[in-house]
Amino acid sequence: MLEVLELNEDMINVIRAEGKFEGEKNGISLTNASIIMRMIQDQMNLSTIAKYVGLSVPEVEQIIHSVESGQS
């Protein structure tokens, strides 16, 4: 027999908040990737890019690799 999960209003609000947070985080990541790739096209160095997007150089390198391999 299937059990029905009863969701109260507080649980629903928590789930919504988590979904909103994940969506915002994903949007920020996509925006950063777009900005980083434009900065690379303008031949900016990685440390400058990292400084302006608020990430470490390895994080910037990882984003570049993801975009170049089509995993954005």
C-alpha positions in Angstrom: 0.0 0.0 0.0 1.3 3.5 -0.9 1.8 5.9 1.9 0.6 9.4 1.3 3.0 12.1 2.4 1.2 14.9 4.1 2.7 18.3 3.5 1.9 21.1 5.8 2.2 24.7 4.8 5.6 25.1 6.6 7.0 22.2 4.7 5.7 23.6 1.4 7.3 26.9 2.1 10.7 25.3 2.9 10.5 23.3 -0.4 9.6 26.5 -2.3 12.5 28.4 -0.7 15.0 25.7 -1.5 13.8 25.6 -5.1 14.0 29.4 -5.4 17.5 29.3 -3.9 18.6 26.6 -6.4 17.2 28.6 -9.3 18.9 31.8 -8.2 22.2 29.9 -7.8 21.8 28.4 -11.2 21.1 31.8 -12.7 24.1 33.3 -11.1 26.3 30.5 -12.3 25.1 30.9 -15.9 25.6 34.7 -15.7 29.1 34.2 -14.4 29.9 31.7 -17.1 28.7 34.2 -19.7 30.7 37.0 -18.2 33.8 34.9 -17.9 33.7 33.8 -21.5 33.3 37.4 -22.7 36.3 38.4 -20.6 38.3 35.5 -22.0 37.4 36.6 -25.5 38.8 40.1 -24.6 42.0 38.3 -23.5 41.8 39.2 -19.9 44.0 37.1 -17.5 42.4 34.6 -15.1 43.4 36.4 -11.9 41.6 39.6 -13.1 38.6 37.6 -14.2 38.5 35.8 -10.8 38.7 39.1 -9.0 35.8 40.7 -10.8 33.4 37.7 -10.7 34.3 36.9 -7.0 35.7 33.4 -7.6 39.0 31.7 -7.3 41.2 31.1 -10.3 40.6 27.3 -10.1 36.8 28.0 -10.1 37.2 30.2 -13.2 39.2 27.5 -14.9 36.6 24.9 -14.1 33.8 27.1 -15.5 35.9 27.7 -18.7 36.5 24.0 -19.1 32.8 23.2 -18.5 31.7 25.8 -21.1 34.3 24.6 -23.7 33.3 21.0 -23.2 29.6 21.9 -23.5 28.7 21.1 -19.9 27.5 24.6 -18.9 
